[in-house]
Amino acid sequence: MNFLRGVMGGQSAGPQHTEAETIQKLCDRVASSTLLDDRRNAVRALKSLSKKYRLEVGIQAMEHLIHVLQTDRSDSEIIGYALDTLYNIISNDEEEEVDDVEEENSTRPSEDLGSQFTEIFIKQPENITLLLSLLEEFDFHVRWPGVKLLTSLLKHLGPQVQQIILVSPMGVSRLMDLLADSREVIRNDGVLLLQALTRSNGAIQKIVAFENAFERLLDIITEEGNSDGGIVVEDCLLLLQNLLKNNNSNQNFFKEGSYIQRMKPWFEVGDENSGWSAQKVTNLHLMLQLVRVLVSPTNPPGATSSCQKAMFQCGLLQQLCTILMATGVPADILTETINTVSEVIRGCQVNQDYFASVNAPSNPPRPAIVVLLMSMVNERQPFVLRCAVLYCFQCFLYKNQKGQGEIVSTLLPSTIDATGNSVSAGQLLCGGLFSTDSLSNWCAAVALAHALQENATQKEQLLRVQLATSIGNPPVSLLQQCTNILSQGSKIQTRVGLLMLLCTWLSNCPIAVTHFLHNSANVPFLTGQIAENLGEEEQLVQGLCALLLGITIYFNDNSLESYMKEKLKQLIEKRIGKENFIEKLGFISKHDLYSRASQKPQPNFLSPECMIFDHEFTKLVKELEGVITKAIYKSREEDKEEEEVKKTLEQHDSIVTHYKNMIREQDLQLEELKQQISTLKCQNEQLQTAVTQQASQIQQHKDQYNLLKIQLGKETQHQGSHNDGAQMNGIQPEEISRLREEVEELKSNQELLQSQLAEKDSLIESLKSLETSSGMNEQSSEAASIRDSEQIAELKQELETLKSQLNTQSMEINNLQIEKQELLQKAEAFAQSVPVPGDSEKIAAKTTDVEGRLSALLEENKELKNEIKSLSEEKTAIKEQLDSSNSTIAILQNEKNSLELHIKDSKKEQDDLLVLLADQDQKIIAIKKKLKEAGHPDEEEDELIIPVGQDDEFDEDEDDDKNDIEGDIQL
């Protein structure tokens, strides 16, 4: 720089010229020397000159230094000197002392010089690739200056260098190896390098994350002592923020990798007052910000919700609440912890329920919500802390109807503590709402409005709240007290807060609108505020008053005759004017602080005076501004038509709901019938299987009997009679009589089964007749389905009876089989005994008897088959009945679809009508303007809406407009 000053000032440049010549000679030596030692010494000399003569060395030596990096890679010493020299000429970290007078002027040229040399270096992308390959060298004198040089390049021209590294093969992976270096100085500078590399580049952020960066960084933070660590922990946290902020892919990867669980030890800070160093405060602040990055309201809802659940399950939320209630925590850490807890519980029911159960370590224990609200309404607390508490309360109530009900219930008479020993959240909000501090008024009003957000039940419950204003006077409602304070002309911040509360309270709650209009002083006060011509500071109050008055019109159920919709609109037209009213309503969205509040849910204000709008209220304004404008310009006939359309839609909805319920019931009945049919099918299959088995057994018995008969016939030719007449083949007469009785019993069972089959045939005929009559109407179909279910139950019982009878018969067949075996054994014994003459006749008689019994069993088997056939016919009839029921259901479904189409057509016609009415309004306004230009008085304007075409003095264009309006009305 002295060289530059000498040249620029016109001074003698002898010494500087000598040094320039020296630099030129060194560059020539680097380029032309064949000995490595000579080149190394020349590069070392350039390094010593590079800090003081940065410009000269950079201009003359950069090309030679890059050539050295390409050709002399085998010598780590010369490579290290070359990298250090390049770093000195590109970096802005000047080590020489600069005079105080020259310091300010030298900063900007130095930065420009570094950017210019960086641009020259990266003009050839191969230079970056060469530098990345040098970082693979483990030698400290090569790797460390290479890391510093690449970091400096990224600081000057980050996006360009990032793009080169991104397209370089394995470029990012080589840099990730720096985190695993055992030398801390290289590892720490590697973290700084990755910070610059990942800044504002989502693609590189994803690559770094999938290169196991989270695991390595968390290990470094743990090794360094978590929040008690040094600046290395801070650098790692900044790198984690670069990787996670506004990067949904990395956030999901961080959560899926179970890295949220490893964040819990960060917040185990204890309760001691000592040990809060400046570095620890910085580290903990960054850790809290990292938690907020994962659960930010701007993230996708699904990702935020999953992270919130993971933080609760691993105990991170519990640890944050411990810090929240601890003593000795610095104010800025406490404020950031409150904001972090707010976003961890926002919209998550489980986390909100846990936060509601947290108690402060006081005597007696108080809920954490109450302790925080005490700080919010205390004007001696820091402003940022009060904003954080308000945000925490808003997040606790966000989509939390249970929490909203608990807050409102603390204001109701039945839940207020009569002893006065404990203060509730509702009492604190009321105390802040009516205190002398305008900021407390605003915060309490906004907090109470969030307790009513999208909750019509709590809006009605809050109407029951009564307040004792003074001793001896009757209590007044909370709604009346708010309007009283509003009319007393308090500070603008207080009035804005109360108006926001009233607008939130009355929107979508016709009962609250009726209570508000019941006080005869409220509407004159609002119209008076809107009609006055006040300064710019009061314009916002006028706009909010217009919004509140518009809400009383749009959500009016016309229950008060004196304040019906039409009368309120007439009052606006007479006292204010419709155009003036709409203009005042537009003051809200045109306010400077409106757009800022609508961006983020967190109340982030520079000063207490800037706390004007709430984020949720800006959504309400955006929703109601257009519908209120349309409601103001609607005529009585349009209101009536709209009410009729609403009634028609309600009727359609009720019809659709009725048919939906009917179809749902029939679906249930259909499912029951299907289950019963499936059960009957299973039973039928089981019975058929049993009959088949029994038929096969009977056939086997028949075959065995025939074989036995043949054997006995052969034996009788050689056997005589036996003297003992009391036995026949070893069978006692008592057994024969018992077998005959069993045969008689089987015959009686057969007759009983035939009678039951006849009864079932009659039932099937009756079912068919009922089915024919059930298709006439829906009610008869329902009764038929009930009777069908009863008859199916009866059939089921009959099938159970038949099954039991078949089981009995199978048992009897088994007994007969056993008797048959006994007969076979006795026949064999008889064959071995001495033949006795005269027994052949007895054996023949016994054989005839057994044949009779077998023939009876065969007949019974045939009858059982017939019975199974009748059961299958009954199953077919039941299936036909089910098909008829399905057809009935299909008819009902078609009716439902036709009704839905009819409803869609009605809604479409309603939309067309609304569009048509809007066009009509525009045409009427145009005619009014033309009439004014023509000089007609105002009394004739209202008459032109219906009697179109009565004035003959208009020109042809006006007549065409009237005809268009008349056609629209006929439509």
LOKE-411081 format. One line per 4 residues: for each residue x negated, y negated, z of C-alpha. Coordinates in steps of 0.1 Angstrom, whole numbers, plus 5000, padded with zeros to 4 digits. Layout:
<pts>
X:Y:Z; ...
</pts>
This chain:
<pts>
5000:5000:5000; 4970:4977:5006; 4960:4984:4970; 4994:4973:4958
4994:4942:4979; 4959:4933:4965; 4970:4937:4930; 5004:4920:4935
4988:4890:4953; 4961:4885:4927; 4933:4890:4953; 4899:4907:4946
4906:4943:4939; 4870:4955:4941; 4873:4979:4970; 4907:4992:4959
4895:4996:4924; 4866:5017:4937; 4891:5040:4956; 4912:5043:4925
4882:5054:4906; 4875:5078:4934; 4910:5093:4931; 4905:5096:4893
4871:5114:4898; 4887:5138:4923; 4915:5145:4898; 4890:5152:4871
4871:5175:4894; 4903:5194:4902; 4910:5198:4865; 4876:5206:4852
4856:5224:4879; 4850:5260:4874; 4840:5267:4910; 4868:5273:4935
4849:5255:4962; 4846:5224:4942; 4883:5223:4934; 4892:5231:4970
4870:5202:4983; 4885:5178:4957; 4921:5188:4967; 4911:5183:5004
4898:5149:4996; 4930:5140:4978; 4950:5151:5008; 4931:5127:5031
4938:5099:5007; 4974:5107:5000; 4989:5091:5030; 4971:5057:5026
4972:5056:4988; 5004:5074:4982; 5013:5058:4949; 4979:5062:4933
4975:5098:4943; 5011:5106:4933; 5007:5091:4898; 4973:5106:4890
4972:5139:4909; 5007:5154:4909; 5002:5172:4876; 4969:5186:4887
4982:5197:4921; 5011:5216:4904; 4985:5233:4881; 4966:5243:4912
4997:5259:4927; 5001:5279:4894; 4965:5291:4889; 4949:5294:4924
4975:5314:4943; 4948:5338:4954; 4932:5312:4977; 4956:5303:5004
4935:5274:5016; 4936:5254:4984; 4973:5261:4981; 4979:5247:5015
4959:5215:5007; 4979:5211:4975; 5012:5215:4993; 5002:5191:5021
4992:5165:4995; 5025:5168:4976; 5044:5166:5009; 5025:5133:5018
5033:5116:4985; 5070:5128:4984; 5079:5124:5021; 5087:5091:5037
5071:5100:5070; 5043:5075:5070; 5019:5080:5099; 4999:5048:5094
5010:5019:5115; 5028:4991:5097; 5029:4955:5109; 5062:4944:5125
5066:4918:5098; 5061:4942:5070; 5080:4972:5084; 5115:4961:5072
5103:4953:5038; 5083:4985:5033; 5111:5009:5042; 5132:5005:5011
5103:5008:4986; 5090:5038:5004; 5124:5056:5000; 5126:5047:4964
5090:5059:4959; 5099:5093:4974; 5129:5097:4952; 5110:5088:4921
5082:5114:4929; 5109:5139:4937; 5126:5133:4903; 5092:5138:4886
5086:5170:4905; 5120:5186:4898; 5120:5175:4861; 5105:5209:4855
5128:5234:4873; 5099:5259:4872; 5082:5239:4899; 5110:5247:4924
5109:5283:4914; 5071:5282:4920; 5076:5267:4954; 5101:5294:4963
5077:5321:4953; 5050:5305:4975; 5073:5307:5005; 5070:5345:5004
5034:5341:5015; 5030:5349:5052; 5000:5327:5056; 5008:5299:5080
4989:5273:5059; 5009:5281:5029; 5044:5288:5042; 5047:5259:5067
5038:5230:5042; 5059:5247:5016; 5089:5246:5039; 5083:5209:5047
5079:5200:5010; 5111:5217:5000; 5130:5201:5029; 5117:5167:5017
5128:5174:4982; 5163:5183:4994; 5165:5151:5014; 5158:5129:4984
5177:5146:4957; 5198:5173:4974; 5224:5182:4948; 5199:5186:4919
5175:5207:4940; 5205:5228:4953; 5216:5235:4918; 5181:5247:4908
5178:5269:4939; 5213:5283:4933; 5204:5296:4897; 5170:5308:4908
5169:5346:4913; 5168:5355:4950; 5162:5318:4958; 5185:5316:4988
5175:5350:5001; 5138:5339:5002; 5147:5309:5023; 5168:5331:5047
5137:5350:5056; 5123:5319:5073; 5148:5325:5102; 5131:5358:5109
5096:5344:5111; 5079:5351:5144; 5063:5317:5145; 5087:5292:5160
5075:5262:5142; 5083:5278:5108; 5115:5292:5121; 5126:5258:5134
5116:5240:5103; 5134:5267:5083; 5166:5258:5102; 5161:5222:5091
5155:5233:5055; 5188:5253:5055; 5206:5223:5069; 5196:5202:5039
5202:5231:5016; 5238:5239:5027; 5250:5203:5030; 5282:5198:5008
5276:5229:4987; 5302:5256:4992; 5286:5282:4969; 5253:5281:4988
5271:5281:5021; 5288:5314:5012; 5255:5330:5001; 5238:5319:5033
5266:5332:5054; 5266:5366:5037; 5228:5368:5041; 5235:5374:5078
5229:5337:5088; 5256:5338:5116; 5239:5367:5134; 5204:5351:5132
5216:5317:5143; 5236:5331:5173; 5206:5351:5183; 5184:5320:5182
5209:5300:5203; 5210:5329:5229; 5172:5331:5230; 5169:5294:5236
5194:5294:5265; 5228:5285:5249; 5238:5250:5261; 5207:5246:5283
5185:5250:5252; 5165:5223:5235; 5167:5206:5202; 5165:5239:5184
5199:5248:5197; 5212:5215:5183; 5197:5222:5149; 5213:5257:5148
5247:5243:5158; 5245:5216:5130; 5237:5244:5105; 5266:5264:5117
5289:5234:5112; 5276:5230:5077; 5284:5267:5070; 5319:5266:5085
5334:5232:5080; 5359:5231:5052; 5349:5266:5041; 5377:5290:5046
5358:5320:5033; 5330:5316:5058; 5355:5309:5086; 5372:5342:5078
5339:5360:5077; 5329:5345:5110; 5361:5357:5126; 5361:5391:5110
5325:5396:5121; 5335:5392:5158; 5313:5361:5162; 5340:5342:5180
5334:5365:5210; 5298:5355:5211; 5307:5318:5216; 5321:5324:5251
5288:5323:5270; 5282:5288:5255; 5307:5274:5279; 5296:5290:5311
5283:5257:5325; 5292:5261:5361; 5306:5235:5384; 5274:5217:5396
5270:5180:5391; 5233:5183:5384; 5218:5198:5353; 5237:5177:5327
5208:5165:5307; 5212:5144:5276; 5203:5174:5254; 5228:5197:5272
5255:5171:5267; 5247:5169:5230; 5246:5207:5226; 5279:5212:5244
5295:5185:5224; 5284:5202:5192; 5296:5236:5205; 5331:5221:5212
5331:5206:5177; 5323:5240:5163; 5353:5256:5180; 5375:5228:5166
5362:5235:5131; 5376:5270:5134; 5411:5259:5146; 5414:5226:5128
5450:5217:5118; 5437:5211:5083; 5427:5248:5079; 5452:5272:5063
5478:5282:5090; 5471:5319:5088; 5433:5314:5094; 5439:5290:5123
5464:5313:5139; 5441:5343:5138; 5412:5323:5152; 5434:5311:5180
5445:5346:5189; 5409:5358:5189; 5398:5330:5212; 5425:5339:5237
5417:5376:5235; 5380:5372:5241; 5385:5347:5270; 5372:5316:5253
5403:5296:5259; 5402:5306:5296; 5366:5294:5298; 5375:5260:5282
5403:5256:5307; 5378:5262:5335; 5357:5233:5322; 5389:5212:5319
5397:5216:5356; 5360:5215:5368; 5345:5186:5387; 5313:5168:5378
5318:5171:5340; 5307:5141:5320; 5335:5119:5306; 5327:5125:5270
5324:5162:5274; 5357:5163:5293; 5374:5143:5265; 5361:5166:5238
5371:5196:5258; 5407:5183:5261; 5407:5178:5223; 5393:5213:5218
5419:5230:5241; 5446:5210:5223; 5438:5225:5189; 5432:5260:5203
5468:5260:5216; 5485:5240:5189; 5513:5261:5174; 5502:5294:5191
5529:5306:5215; 5506:5329:5234; 5480:5302:5240; 5506:5277:5249
5521:5300:5275; 5487:5306:5290; 5480:5268:5292; 5513:5263:5309
5502:5287:5336; 5469:5270:5343; 5467:5253:5377; 5442:5227:5389
5420:5237:5419; 5438:5213:5443; 5457:5218:5475; 5485:5225:5468
5477:5237:5433; 5493:5216:5405; 5498:5226:5369; 5471:5214:5346
5498:5197:5324; 5509:5175:5354; 5472:5166:5362; 5466:5156:5326
5498:5135:5324; 5487:5117:5356; 5456:5106:5338; 5476:5096:5307
5499:5072:5325; 5471:5058:5347; 5459:5025:5331; 5426:5027:5350
5415:5058:5330; 5393:5054:5298; 5412:5048:5267; 5397:5078:5248
5406:5101:5276; 5442:5090:5276; 5444:5095:5239; 5430:5130:5243
5456:5139:5270; 5484:5127:5247; 5471:5148:5219; 5469:5178:5243
5505:5173:5254; 5516:5170:5217; 5498:5202:5208; 5513:5220:5238
5548:5211:5226; 5542:5217:5188; 5566:5244:5177; 5571:5254:5213
5608:5253:5221; 5601:5271:5254; 5577:5244:5265; 5600:5217:5254
5628:5231:5275; 5605:5234:5305; 5595:5197:5302; 5631:5185:5297
5644:5207:5326; 5621:5188:5350; 5643:5157:5344; 5676:5174:5349
5693:5169:5383; 5695:5206:5392; 5657:5211:5389; 5644:5179:5406
5626:5185:5439; 5647:5168:5465; 5619:5168:5491; 5596:5147:5469
5566:5168:5478; 5556:5175:5442; 5557:5154:5411; 5569:5169:5378
5559:5163:5342; 5593:5147:5335; 5590:5123:5364; 5555:5112:5353
5568:5106:5318; 5597:5085:5331; 5573:5066:5354; 5551:5058:5324
5580:5049:5303; 5592:5022:5326; 5558:5010:5340; 5543:4975:5334
5515:4989:5312; 5525:4988:5276; 5500:5016:5266; 5516:5038:5293
5550:5030:5279; 5540:5039:5244; 5522:5072:5254; 5551:5083:5276
5577:5075:5248; 5557:5094:5222; 5552:5124:5246; 5589:5125:5254
5597:5123:5217; 5576:5154:5211; 5596:5172:5238; 5627:5166:5215
5610:5173:5181; 5632:5196:5160; 5651:5208:5191; 5688:5198:5190
5695:5216:5223; 5670:5195:5243; 5683:5163:5227; 5717:5172:5241
5702:5182:5275; 5684:5149:5278; 5717:5130:5276; 5724:5144:5311
5694:5127:5327; 5705:5100:5351; 5682:5073:5366; 5686:5053:5398
5675:5018:5389; 5680:5002:5422; 5695:5008:5457; 5733:5003:5458
5738:5003:5420; 5752:5034:5402; 5727:5055:5382; 5724:5049:5345
5716:5074:5317; 5681:5076:5303; 5694:5066:5269; 5711:5035:5284
5679:5025:5303; 5658:5027:5271; 5682:5004:5253; 5682:4980:5283
5645:4977:5283; 5645:4973:5245; 5669:4944:5247; 5648:4926:5274
5622:4916:5249; 5591:4934:5263; 5558:4938:5245; 5557:4950:5209
5539:4982:5217; 5565:4990:5244; 5594:4983:5220; 5578:5003:5192
5574:5033:5215; 5610:5031:5227; 5623:5027:5191; 5604:5058:5180
5618:5077:5209; 5653:5067:5201; 5650:5074:5164; 5636:5109:5172
5663:5115:5198; 5693:5104:5176; 5681:5121:5143; 5700:5154:5136
5720:5150:5168; 5756:5135:5162; 5764:5138:5200; 5734:5115:5208
5746:5091:5181; 5780:5090:5197; 5765:5083:5231; 5744:5055:5217
5773:5039:5199; 5795:5042:5229; 5776:5013:5244; 5792:4983:5226
5760:4961:5230; 5737:4984:5211; 5749:4978:5175; 5751:4939:5179
5716:4939:5193; 5702:4959:5163; 5720:4938:5137; 5708:4907:5154
5672:4919:5154; 5674:4928:5117; 5691:4897:5106; 5667:4872:5122
5637:4858:5102; 5608:4865:5125; 5570:4864:5120; 5549:4892:5107
5543:4907:5142; 5581:4913:5146; 5586:4927:5111; 5577:4962:5123
5602:4960:5152; 5628:4949:5126; 5620:4978:5104; 5624:5003:5133
5657:4987:5143; 5669:4991:5107; 5658:5028:5108; 5677:5033:5141
5708:5017:5127; 5705:5038:5095; 5703:5070:5116; 5735:5060:5135
5752:5058:5100; 5737:5089:5084; 5743:5112:5114; 5776:5097:5124
5804:5122:5129; 5831:5094:5129; 5843:5103:5164; 5844:5067:5174
5870:5047:5155; 5853:5014:5160; 5819:5026:5148; 5827:5048:5119
5804:5051:5089; 5823:5028:5067; 5827:5001:5094; 5790:5001:5102
5782:4998:5065; 5806:4969:5062; 5790:4953:5092; 5755:4956:5076
5768:4941:5043; 5784:4911:5061; 5757:4904:5088; 5725:4914:5070
5731:4924:5034; 5723:4957:5019; 5692:4945:5000; 5679:4927:5030
5685:4958:5051; 5666:4981:5027; 5637:4956:5026; 5634:4955:5064
5635:4993:5064; 5606:4993:5040; 5584:4973:5065; 5576:5006:5083
5559:5025:5055; 5541:4993:5043; 5524:4987:5077; 5486:4990:5077
5485:5016:5105; 5512:5038:5091; 5491:5055:5065; 5463:5060:5090
5486:5077:5115; 5501:5099:5088; 5467:5115:5079; 5458:5136:5110
5478:5148:5140; 5452:5136:5165; 5458:5100:5177; 5425:5084:5168
5426:5047:5174; 5399:5021:5177; 5416:5001:5205; 5448:5003:5225
5464:4976:5204; 5461:4999:5173; 5483:5026:5189; 5515:5019:5170
5525:5049:5150; 5527:5086:5159; 5518:5113:5133; 5551:5133:5137
5571:5101:5135; 5556:5092:5101; 5570:5125:5088; 5604:5115:5102
5603:5081:5085; 5593:5097:5052; 5622:5122:5055; 5649:5097:5065
5640:5066:5045; 5654:5078:5012; 5686:5094:5026; 5694:5063:5047
5690:5042:5015; 5715:5064:4997; 5739:5064:5026; 5740:5026:5027
5750:5023:4991; 5776:5051:4991; 5812:5041:4988; 5841:5055:5009
5852:5077:4981; 5817:5091:4977; 5815:5098:5014; 5849:5116:5013
5838:5137:4983; 5805:5145:5000; 5824:5156:5031; 5848:5177:5010
5818:5193:4992; 5802:5201:5026; 5835:5216:5038; 5837:5237:5006
5802:5249:5011; 5809:5257:5047; 5839:5278:5036; 5818:5295:5009
5791:5302:5035; 5817:5317:5059; 5831:5339:5031; 5797:5351:5022
5789:5357:5058; 5821:5377:5062; 5813:5399:5032; 5777:5403:5043
5789:5416:5077; 5814:5439:5060; 5787:5453:5036; 5763:5457:5066
5789:5477:5084; 5797:5498:5054; 5759:5504:5049; 5758:5517:5084
5787:5540:5079; 5772:5552:5046; 5740:5560:5064; 5759:5580:5090
5778:5599:5063; 5745:5607:5045; 5730:5620:5077; 5761:5641:5084
5760:5655:5048; 5723:5663:5051; 5730:5681:5084; 5758:5701:5068
5736:5710:5039; 5710:5723:5063; 5736:5744:5082; 5750:5757:5049
5716:5768:5038; 5709:5785:5071; 5743:5803:5069; 5736:5815:5034
5702:5828:5044; 5718:5846:5074; 5745:5862:5051; 5719:5872:5026
5699:5889:5053; 5729:5906:5067; 5739:5919:5032; 5705:5933:5027
5706:5950:5061; 5741:5965:5053; 5727:5978:5020; 5698:5994:5038
5722:6010:5063; 5744:6022:5034; 5714:6038:5017; 5702:6054:5049
5738:6067:5055; 5740:6083:5021; 5706:6100:5027; 5718:6112:5061
5750:6125:5045; 5731:6145:5019; 5709:6160:5045; 5738:6170:5067
5756:6186:5037; 5727:6208:5030; 5723:6218:5067; 5760:6227:5071
5757:6255:5045; 5733:6274:5069; 5747:6264:5102; 5776:6279:5122
5800:6265:5147; 5790:6257:5182; 5810:6269:5213; 5809:6235:5230
5840:6216:5217; 5833:6186:5239; 5805:6173:5216; 5802:6164:5179
5765:6161:5168; 5757:6149:5203; 5783:6120:5201; 5807:6117:5230
5845:6110:5224; 5842:6079:5245; 5817:6064:5220; 5840:6072:5191
5869:6053:5208; 5846:6024:5216; 5835:6022:5179; 5872:6022:5169
5879:5994:5192; 5851:5974:5178; 5864:5979:5143; 5899:5967:5154
5882:5937:5170; 5863:5929:5138; 5896:5931:5118; 5912:5906:5142
5882:5883:5138; 5886:5886:5101; 5922:5875:5103; 5913:5846:5125
5886:5834:5101; 5911:5836:5072; 5936:5814:5091; 5908:5789:5098
5899:5789:5062; 5935:5781:5053; 5935:5752:5077; 5903:5739:5062
5919:5741:5027; 5948:5720:5040; 5924:5695:5055; 5905:5692:5022
5938:5686:5004; 5947:5659:5029; 5912:5643:5025; 5917:5641:4987
5950:5625:4991; 5936:5600:5016; 5907:5593:4993; 5931:5585:4965
5950:5560:4987; 5919:5545:5002; 5908:5528:4970; 5937:5504:4970
5921:5477:4993; 5892:5470:5016; 5910:5476:5048; 5924:5510:5038
5888:5519:5026; 5875:5511:5060; 5902:5532:5077; 5896:5560:5053
5859:5559:5060; 5867:5562:5097; 5890:5592:5091; 5865:5608:5068
5839:5605:5096; 5863:5621:5120; 5872:5649:5096; 5835:5655:5088
5830:5658:5126; 5858:5684:5127; 5843:5703:5098; 5810:5702:5116
5826:5718:5146; 5842:5744:5125; 5809:5753:5109; 5794:5756:5143
5822:5781:5152; 5817:5800:5120; 5780:5801:5127; 5786:5815:5162
5809:5841:5147; 5783:5851:5122; 5758:5855:5149; 5783:5877:5168
5788:5899:5137; 5750:5901:5132; 5747:5913:5168; 5774:5939:5161
5756:5951:5130; 5724:5954:5151; 5743:5975:5176; 5756:5997:5147
5721:6001:5134; 5709:6012:5169; 5738:6038:5169; 5728:6049:5135
5693:6056:5147; 5707:6075:5176; 5728:6096:5152; 5697:6103:5131
5679:6115:5162; 5708:6137:5173; 5711:6151:5138; 5675:6161:5138
5678:6176:5172; 5709:6195:5160; 5690:6207:5129; 5664:6223:5151
5689:6239:5174; 5706:6273:5168; 5734:6271:5142; 5768:6275:5156
5798:6283:5134; 5828:6260:5133; 5808:6227:5138; 5808:6218:5101
5844:6205:5104; 5834:6183:5133; 5804:6170:5115; 5825:6162:5084
5851:6144:5106; 5823:6123:5123; 5808:6115:5089; 5842:6104:5076
5846:6081:5106; 5811:6065:5101; 5820:6060:5064; 5851:6042:5074
5833:6019:5097; 5807:6011:5070; 5834:6004:5044; 5850:5980:5070
5817:5962:5074; 5813:5959:5037; 5848:5944:5034; 5839:5920:5062
5807:5911:5043; 5828:5903:5012; 5851:5881:5033; 5821:5863:5047
5808:5856:5012; 5842:5843:5002; 5841:5821:5033; 5807:5807:5023
5821:5800:4988; 5849:5780:5004; 5824:5761:5025; 5804:5752:4993
5837:5740:4978; 5843:5719:5009; 5808:5705:5005; 5815:5695:4969
5847:5678:4980; 5828:5659:5007; 5802:5648:4981; 5830:5636:4958
5844:5616:4988; 5810:5601:4993; 5808:5591:4957; 5841:5573:4960
5828:5555:4990; 5797:5545:4970; 5819:5531:4942; 5839:5511:4968
5806:5496:4981; 5794:5488:4946; 5827:5470:4940; 5822:5449:4971
5786:5442:4961; 5798:5429:4927; 5822:5407:4945; 5794:5394:4967
5772:5387:4937; 5801:5368:4920; 5806:5347:4951; 5770:5339:4953
5770:5328:4916; 5801:5307:4924; 5783:5291:4953; 5752:5283:4931
5775:5268:4904; 5792:5247:4931; 5758:5234:4944; 5747:5227:4908
5779:5208:4902; 5774:5189:4934; 5738:5179:4923; 5751:5168:4889
5778:5148:4906; 5752:5131:4928; 5730:5123:4898; 5761:5110:4880
5771:5088:4910; 5735:5074:4911; 5737:5065:4874; 5771:5049:4881
5756:5028:4909; 5729:5015:4886; 5754:5006:4860; 5776:4988:4885
5747:4968:4897; 5738:4959:4861; 5774:4947:4855; 5773:4927:4887
5742:4909:4876; 5758:4902:4842; 5789:4889:4859; 5768:4866:4881
5750:4853:4850; 5783:4848:4834; 5794:4826:4863; 5822:4848:4877
5829:4846:4915; 5820:4874:4939; 5856:4884:4946; 5859:4898:4911
5829:4921:4914; 5846:4946:4937; 5876:4948:4914; 5854:4958:4885
5845:4992:4900; 5879:5009:4894; 5899:4987:4868; 5873:4989:4841
5879:4969:4810; 5905:4943:4822; 5885:4912:4815; 5886:4902:4778
5860:4875:4781; 5830:4899:4783; 5809:4906:4753; 5806:4940:4736
5776:4952:4756; 5795:4946:4789; 5825:4965:4775; 5803:4994:4766
5789:4996:4801; 5824:4996:4815; 5835:5024:4792; 5804:5044:4803
5813:5039:4840; 5850:5049:4833; 5838:5080:4816; 5815:5089:4845
5844:5085:4870; 5866:5108:4849; 5838:5134:4849
</pts>
